[in-house]
């Protein structure tokens, strides 16, 4: 994996990245930091022909995908995406456990499913050990059932009629989870953007064309946002980068 744009990583341009230098390149700033990691084909599709993002992932993207998880306190994913992609409770890749420990992060990597209805995805049902949580609004029809399924402590109520993304980020911070990674899908990413709760967008562009009708990485109710490139790496024709949300200097 080659570093094309080093940004403020302190690494030299055109360096070949090993595990340690990749962790340096993708390190999050101290304090609260929210980023999203998404993948798209060259023609802008967020999913492959089978309707899953997994079918446009490749080995290069997977390396960064696993690294971003290892550098995060918690992963937040829309319940629909969890169902479509078959997300189980998460764990950090064995090869990155020591990298994570070296940063003072706990071994556990909780997964928070986001659902306005309060429906627990089947792959997370019955997981009551804190590895799987559900974030819902107070009006969610499935709230009581979700509490019975996952346990009261593992259901986070944020907002009334619909989920309040800013309240969710605050609630995660109260649990000590300041480095938040969301993996979408497009509707959830749009919600983070609309709520001005995203600091960084990590994007992988894979060298394939999907064609047909497929969702874009950002859903239709996302708010336009300007970003600045911070990092760009390449492997086998796949481009992977960090773009920071541009904030008013004031």
Helices and strands as residue ranges (DSSP letters): E 2-5, H 19-25, E 33-41, G 53-55, H 59-70, E 74-78, H 79-85, G 94-96, H 97-102, E 110-114, E 132-136, H 143-150, G 152-154, E 155-157, H 165-174, E 179-182, H 186-194, E 200-206, E 227-235, E 238-245
